Structure formats: structure tokens, C-alpha cells
Amino acid sequence: MLMPEFSTEDYLLYAPYPSSSTMGHWLEETNQITRHILSNISEAEHLVPQLNILNPPLWELGHLTWFHEFWVHRDGQENKPSLLEDADYLFNSSEIAHEDRWSTSTPCLSDLLEYNHGVIEKTKQLLHNPVDTKTAYFIQLAIFHQDMHNEAFAYMWQTLGYPGPFPPFSPFVTPSILEDQVQTWIEFPKSTIKAGSDRGSGFIFDNEKWGHSQDLPAFAISSNPITNADYLAFLESETNLSETKPVSSPSHWKKDGESWFERFFQEWLPLNPASAVRHISYLDAQRFCELQKLRLPNEHELSVLMSQKQDIWQPSYLWEWTSSTFLPFPGFSADPYKDYSLPWFDGTYQVLKGGSLYTPDRLKRVAMRNFYQRDRSDHFCGFRTCLG
Ligand SMILES: [Fe+2]
């Protein structure tokens, strides 16, 4: 693959941008969530196990604050001073090895909260007035980055069995929501769609560059996500059980007598048959599809569905796996934070669409492409299927 060019200017085309007061409101909201999370954990809960799906909570706070300061107030340059000594050494995720996040001595919580306060106050000062396109871009980047780290706190807390760290943005799916909606196959004729995002679409991430035509054969996609009932029936089916290595139940499920339970943070709840099944890896979703002669939608098919009014389809409130490997679109070039997408185009990541109950609406754009490795199931993810 040819190395894409590093673009220093495309972000100036990400107009229009929100007003200073809207960005101020978003910043206040996302930062309050982060500070609330950090203020509500015990000393013991700071010591999370060293797993590749976790980060120490204090490191997360330092990192997201460093990221904000680095791009909004330091022009992305290490030679410009930080409010925190050694901030680049400690908190630049592109530099510090993952395992070193446990061994490096991180400043204490109160020092990190003070650093966070200092940085965010500087941005609030900027937002008392209208800002230029460049500043608006980096402020939005920092807010969305923090939103993603808040979501990461939610799925890390789910992994660890801690209580939910903040209230979900979307209602957790209750039986009444899915039971009312009969599953149907929605048929879409052959078409040519617009994939990606054009100049002038507002804020976008570099992996959406640029809008382009995509031919799409006819397809039929499920109106509903796969539910717990669907998944349990599959697990217990002869089709699965006769496999040499049958798919096993998700790690947050347990069976007690004849009854199944699922863990939501620290709480074991009776398995709700009508809820969308969550925490299924791409690999297990693929097995589910293969053994039932179904398939996962690709990212374009799921985008088409998600562009429809919600009276014909049922959202899952989960990131939904697609069969699309995360790859650059034609015309890709990395934006100034070049590690957002570029290092992950190695063919081992799959695209997910939609958004979870811990994703704020401002990130739930149809063109948004999330991506995770195929064996990951710790984030709030689920799936739906296509015929054929
Ligand atoms: Fe980050």
C-alpha cells in the first residue's frame, strides 16, 4: 500500500462548525462526566489489572487532558510548554508503551484534576468569543476524543464489574422496546450510494475522506439486531453443538439451574430474551452467521439501513459489527493527529457502525466509522444480519 500523504490542511474544510456556545456546552458535559468518574472510584479501584483492554484510570485522565492541551493549546508541538511537567513523556499514547502505563509513576488524582481544570478553563476562555476554523476543529477533536475515552471508561467498568460509571445516553433496551417490533427482512434494490464524507459536511474523521460513489448490489437486512433469545437458541442448537469447537456463551452470561443471567456492570440480571445481545466478538458473530447461512452486513449496507427512518428498523444501542475490514477510502490522507486511523489500516480491524448507549449523539453520525480488532468483545457491541 502506498503511504498516504499527511495532510495538514484538510481540517480547514470541515465546515460548518458549531457555535462557541455549543462547543462550550459539549466540553462542559464531557469533562463533567470524566471528573465524575474519577471522583467516584476508590483508591483500590485505581489499581486495575494489566490487560491490553484496560488502562489505569489515572492514566486515562492524564492522557485525555494532555491530548486536549497538546492540540488546542500547544499546536501539536512538544516544544511548546505544558501546564504539567513531563506531560508528553507520561501521557502521549503514541509514545508510551501500553505496559509502561502501569509502571510509570503517574501524578496523584488531585494534581491531575488540577491539570485538567487548568487546561479546560483555558479553552472555556477561548470559547467566550467566536473562534476560527482551525481552533474549532481542534476543540471538537479534543471533545470527541474525550467522549471516546468516557465510553472506554464505561466498557472498562463493565469488564471489571464496577458499578456503571455514568448514566447512559440512550435507554438500556427493555423488553417493551424490542417485543413490539416484529423482525422483518428489509429489502433494498441495487443502487449506487455515496460513501464517506464530503468537504463541507462539518467535523469528520480522516478515515471518512472522501465522499465517493459506491455500487451496492441488492440486499436484504434484518430490521432488528440479534437478541439474547436468538443467540441463546443458536448456542443450544444442534448446528452449533455438533461443531468440533462450538461457540460458547458470552463471558458476562452464567447459567444457574435452568435460568440464564447476564451481568450489567456489577449486577447479575435475568437474561432478557428481547434485549439486543451484547459483548459478542466479530469472530463469534461470524460463526453465528456462517452456521445459519446468514452474513454480516458490510459497512455500506449498514449505513443505508441507518439512514432510514427508525419506524422500519430497530437500533440496538450498541456498536454493530460489519463484514468490512477497516481500510482507507480513496483519497484518504491522515489529519494532524495521524495516529487516529493510519496505524490501524493493517487489515486486523473491522468497521463497526452506529453507537452504543454510552456514545453521545454528537458522535452518532451515519458516516462515522468505528473499528476494533476481531476478537474484542469488551466494548458495547452487537450485530444484525443480512440474507445470503
Ligand atoms: Fe486517546
Boltz pocket constraint, residues with backbone or C-beta under 6 A from the ligand:
constraints:
  - pocket:
      binder: B
      contacts: [[A, 63], [A, 67], [A, 93], [A, 145], [A, 149]]
      max_distance: 6.0
